[in-house]
């Protein structure tokens, strides 16, 4: 009797595992988070150096005018810096996910991956447009918190189609963004904490929980 019950439980576990694999993209690697966090911190360090290097830019943010912002060399440097961080993070995530998917004999671009990409891209694109508007309008102090909040919403929204633990990173990013709204003047450090440190911590936890056991 006990043997039959155990067999049924094993069968149910296998069925559940197969259903999860077909409905969720589970090839995300914790190493992707670690590298993304490292890229973010390196990019932040470069921006910090640039801010010191361009002595003529060391004036209060409120003194910048929207018309001058796009012509400002430091802001242009930061835009290029952020774009490089994004590209490196995406490429690295793709490489590690492809390796993990190949190891599990799964497709890197199946329906679950497509659903994940769509649900991740919509909030991210919305947040990106909003951040650009804030930049053009001269509301620099709101850029970092808005990036954190929209990124957190994107992760939480996409968590239904991938490893569920990612929702906790999303909630953390949202919380940091909301706190930053009320603690102005520290956007750079909140950005480093959210996109750098938290990514590394999340990546390490996910690597130990899923990748190292695989």
Kinemage of the C-alpha trace (Angstrom):
@kinemage 1
@onewidth
@group {chain A} dominant
@subgroup {mainchain}
@vectorlist {calphas} color= white
{ca unk a 1} P 0.000 0.000 0.000
{ca unk a 2} L 2.753 2.414 0.991
{ca unk a 3} L 4.685 1.494 -2.146
{ca unk a 4} L 1.696 2.357 -4.345
{ca unk a 5} L 1.209 5.669 -2.553
{ca unk a 6} L 4.882 6.537 -3.032
{ca unk a 7} L 4.665 5.682 -6.726
{ca unk a 8} L 1.611 7.904 -7.126
{ca unk a 9} L 3.372 10.755 -5.327
{ca unk a 10} L 6.430 10.348 -7.550
{ca unk a 11} L 4.206 10.369 -10.631
{ca unk a 12} L 2.460 13.538 -9.473
{ca unk a 13} L 5.833 15.170 -8.795
{ca unk a 14} L 7.048 14.281 -12.286
{ca unk a 15} L 3.838 15.587 -13.863
{ca unk a 16} L 4.118 18.832 -11.902
{ca unk a 17} L 7.758 19.194 -12.960
{ca unk a 18} L 6.872 18.656 -16.623
{ca unk a 19} L 4.022 21.176 -16.425
{ca unk a 20} L 6.316 23.741 -14.819
{ca unk a 21} L 8.966 23.228 -17.494
{ca unk a 22} L 6.387 23.728 -20.229
{ca unk a 23} L 4.831 26.848 -18.695
{ca unk a 24} L 7.874 28.568 -17.151
{ca unk a 25} L 11.289 29.586 -18.416
{ca unk a 26} L 13.555 27.941 -15.855
{ca unk a 27} L 16.892 28.346 -17.631
{ca unk a 28} L 17.798 31.612 -15.904
{ca unk a 29} L 21.230 31.301 -14.313
{ca unk a 30} L 22.270 32.826 -11.021
{ca unk a 31} L 25.565 33.736 -12.677
{ca unk a 32} L 23.635 36.190 -14.863
{ca unk a 33} L 22.583 38.122 -11.769
{ca unk a 34} L 26.104 38.125 -10.363
{ca unk a 35} L 27.589 39.446 -13.599
{ca unk a 36} L 24.780 42.010 -14.052
{ca unk a 37} L 25.440 43.337 -10.560
{ca unk a 38} L 29.160 43.500 -11.285
{ca unk a 39} L 28.567 45.383 -14.534
{ca unk a 40} L 26.294 47.841 -12.711
{ca unk a 41} L 28.887 48.559 -10.020
{ca unk a 42} L 31.659 48.987 -12.601
{ca unk a 43} L 29.437 51.337 -14.599
{ca unk a 44} L 28.574 53.285 -11.461
{ca unk a 45} L 32.271 53.580 -10.607
{ca unk a 46} L 32.950 54.913 -14.114
{ca unk a 47} L 30.167 57.495 -13.744
{ca unk a 48} L 31.494 58.509 -10.326
{ca unk a 49} L 34.972 58.996 -11.815
{ca unk a 50} L 33.548 60.980 -14.731
{ca unk a 51} L 31.649 63.281 -12.379
{ca unk a 52} L 34.898 64.119 -10.593
{ca unk a 53} L 36.875 64.376 -13.828
{ca unk a 54} L 34.542 66.933 -15.402
{ca unk a 55} L 35.178 69.743 -12.908
{ca unk a 56} L 32.903 72.183 -14.725
{ca unk a 57} L 29.965 69.893 -13.987
{ca unk a 58} L 30.344 70.023 -10.230
{ca unk a 59} L 27.347 72.287 -9.689
{ca unk a 60} L 24.000 71.541 -8.021
{ca unk a 61} L 21.584 69.526 -10.125
{ca unk a 62} L 18.956 72.248 -9.852
{ca unk a 63} L 21.233 74.583 -11.850
{ca unk a 64} L 20.982 72.424 -14.981
{ca unk a 65} L 18.446 73.471 -17.582
{ca unk a 66} L 16.488 70.923 -19.684
{ca unk a 67} L 17.735 72.558 -22.895
{ca unk a 68} L 21.344 72.102 -21.812
{ca unk a 69} L 21.045 68.558 -20.467
{ca unk a 70} L 21.386 66.675 -23.770
{ca unk a 71} L 24.481 68.694 -24.693
{ca unk a 72} L 26.108 67.999 -21.367
{ca unk a 73} L 29.092 65.680 -21.736
{ca unk a 74} L 28.611 64.050 -18.344
{ca unk a 75} L 24.984 63.156 -18.999
{ca unk a 76} L 25.950 61.807 -22.409
{ca unk a 77} L 28.644 59.711 -20.740
{ca unk a 78} L 26.088 58.349 -18.255
{ca unk a 79} L 23.658 57.449 -21.047
{ca unk a 80} L 26.355 55.541 -22.941
{ca unk a 81} L 27.504 53.958 -19.689
{ca unk a 82} L 23.979 52.756 -18.850
{ca unk a 83} L 23.486 51.437 -22.378
{ca unk a 84} L 26.705 49.415 -22.166
{ca unk a 85} L 25.632 47.966 -18.807
{ca unk a 86} L 22.292 46.939 -20.310
{ca unk a 87} L 23.855 45.356 -23.406
{ca unk a 88} L 26.480 43.456 -21.410
{ca unk a 89} L 23.853 42.206 -18.942
{ca unk a 90} L 21.528 40.992 -21.713
{ca unk a 91} L 24.323 39.271 -23.657
{ca unk a 92} L 25.668 37.608 -20.508
{ca unk a 93} L 22.195 36.450 -19.453
{ca unk a 94} L 21.626 34.990 -22.919
{ca unk a 95} L 24.941 33.107 -22.886
{ca unk a 96} L 24.429 31.574 -19.441
{ca unk a 97} L 20.756 30.793 -20.112
{ca unk a 98} L 21.657 29.136 -23.411
{ca unk a 99} L 24.264 26.977 -21.687
{ca unk a 100} L 21.830 25.989 -18.943
{ca unk a 101} L 19.051 25.251 -21.442
{ca unk a 102} L 21.394 23.125 -23.567
{ca unk a 103} L 22.454 21.175 -20.491
{ca unk a 104} L 18.796 20.495 -19.669
{ca unk a 105} L 18.051 19.762 -23.356
{ca unk a 106} L 15.554 22.632 -23.562
{ca unk a 107} L 14.969 25.369 -26.104
{ca unk a 108} L 16.251 28.853 -25.285
{ca unk a 109} L 13.374 30.523 -27.164
{ca unk a 110} L 10.191 28.569 -26.499
{ca unk a 111} L 6.737 29.904 -25.629
{ca unk a 112} L 7.612 30.305 -21.955
{ca unk a 113} L 10.687 32.380 -22.862
{ca unk a 114} L 8.578 34.533 -25.181
{ca unk a 115} L 5.986 35.156 -22.450
{ca unk a 116} L 8.780 36.029 -20.041
{ca unk a 117} L 10.343 38.483 -22.503
{ca unk a 118} L 7.029 40.225 -23.224
{ca unk a 119} L 6.030 40.595 -19.570
{ca unk a 120} L 9.505 41.852 -18.720
{ca unk a 121} L 9.830 44.219 -21.677
{ca unk a 122} L 6.560 46.152 -21.300
{ca unk a 123} L 7.237 47.620 -17.809
{ca unk a 124} L 10.926 48.102 -18.681
{ca unk a 125} L 10.130 49.999 -21.883
{ca unk a 126} L 7.551 52.113 -20.052
{ca unk a 127} L 10.052 52.915 -17.314
{ca unk a 128} L 12.727 53.723 -19.885
{ca unk a 129} L 10.499 56.227 -21.673
{ca unk a 130} L 9.506 57.778 -18.344
{ca unk a 131} L 13.170 58.079 -17.275
{ca unk a 132} L 14.030 59.777 -20.582
{ca unk a 133} L 11.166 62.230 -20.022
{ca unk a 134} L 12.507 63.022 -16.538
{ca unk a 135} L 15.951 63.594 -18.047
{ca unk a 136} L 14.619 65.967 -20.700
{ca unk a 137} L 12.490 67.770 -18.126
{ca unk a 138} L 15.385 68.217 -15.722
{ca unk a 139} L 13.908 66.097 -12.902
{ca unk a 140} L 17.181 64.299 -12.258
{ca unk a 141} L 16.454 63.344 -8.649
{ca unk a 142} L 13.517 61.178 -9.761
{ca unk a 143} L 15.410 59.178 -12.390
{ca unk a 144} L 17.058 56.651 -10.043
{ca unk a 145} L 13.919 55.875 -7.990
{ca unk a 146} L 11.770 55.581 -11.111
{ca unk a 147} L 14.271 53.157 -12.676
{ca unk a 148} L 14.256 51.020 -9.541
{ca unk a 149} L 10.463 51.015 -9.263
{ca unk a 150} L 9.769 50.154 -12.897
{ca unk a 151} L 12.502 47.517 -12.912
{ca unk a 152} L 11.020 45.974 -9.783
{ca unk a 153} L 7.559 45.962 -11.355
{ca unk a 154} L 9.001 44.287 -14.458
{ca unk a 155} L 10.620 41.529 -12.390
{ca unk a 156} L 7.486 40.969 -10.322
{ca unk a 157} L 5.335 40.878 -13.455
{ca unk a 158} L 7.674 38.397 -15.165
{ca unk a 159} L 8.014 36.134 -12.118
{ca unk a 160} L 4.881 34.240 -13.180
{ca unk a 161} L 6.780 32.894 -16.180
{ca unk a 162} L 10.149 32.010 -14.647
{ca unk a 163} L 11.744 31.074 -11.324
{ca unk a 164} L 9.356 32.421 -8.686
{ca unk a 165} L 12.153 33.687 -6.444
{ca unk a 166} L 12.712 36.572 -8.835
{ca unk a 167} L 9.616 38.260 -7.401
{ca unk a 168} L 11.497 38.901 -4.156
{ca unk a 169} L 14.210 40.763 -6.043
{ca unk a 170} L 11.435 42.727 -7.742
{ca unk a 171} L 9.808 43.651 -4.436
{ca unk a 172} L 13.197 44.700 -3.058
{ca unk a 173} L 13.833 46.967 -6.054
{ca unk a 174} L 10.381 48.543 -5.675
{ca unk a 175} L 10.967 49.138 -1.956
{ca unk a 176} L 14.350 50.765 -2.610
{ca unk a 177} L 12.815 53.000 -5.273
{ca unk a 178} L 9.986 54.107 -2.997
{ca unk a 179} L 12.395 54.857 -0.150
{ca unk a 180} L 14.592 56.832 -2.535
{ca unk a 181} L 11.593 59.012 -3.436
{ca unk a 182} L 11.571 60.310 0.136
{ca unk a 183} L 15.336 60.238 0.700
{ca unk a 184} L 16.440 62.545 -2.106
{ca unk a 185} L 20.036 63.291 -2.934
{ca unk a 186} L 21.156 59.670 -2.644
{ca unk a 187} L 19.888 58.338 -5.970
{ca unk a 188} L 23.355 57.228 -7.064
{ca unk a 189} L 23.839 55.087 -3.969
{ca unk a 190} L 20.337 53.624 -4.129
{ca unk a 191} L 20.975 52.794 -7.783
{ca unk a 192} L 24.229 51.020 -6.835
{ca unk a 193} L 22.461 49.118 -4.067
{ca unk a 194} L 19.502 48.084 -6.211
{ca unk a 195} L 21.137 47.274 -9.534
{ca unk a 196} L 24.552 46.287 -8.195
{ca unk a 197} L 24.581 44.793 -4.710
{ca unk a 198} L 21.085 43.260 -4.757
{ca unk a 199} L 21.743 41.622 -8.131
{ca unk a 200} L 24.914 40.018 -6.813
{ca unk a 201} L 23.178 38.770 -3.653
{ca unk a 202} L 20.238 37.439 -5.679
{ca unk a 203} L 22.593 35.783 -8.172
{ca unk a 204} L 24.573 34.060 -5.422
{ca unk a 205} L 21.416 32.759 -3.746
{ca unk a 206} L 19.971 31.504 -7.047
{ca unk a 207} L 23.265 29.908 -8.052
{ca unk a 208} L 23.498 27.968 -4.803
{ca unk a 209} L 19.818 27.026 -4.901
{ca unk a 210} L 19.463 25.981 -8.557
{ca unk a 211} L 22.693 26.029 -10.589
{ca unk a 212} L 25.149 24.312 -8.252
{ca unk a 213} L 22.706 21.462 -7.658
{ca unk a 214} L 22.092 20.976 -11.382
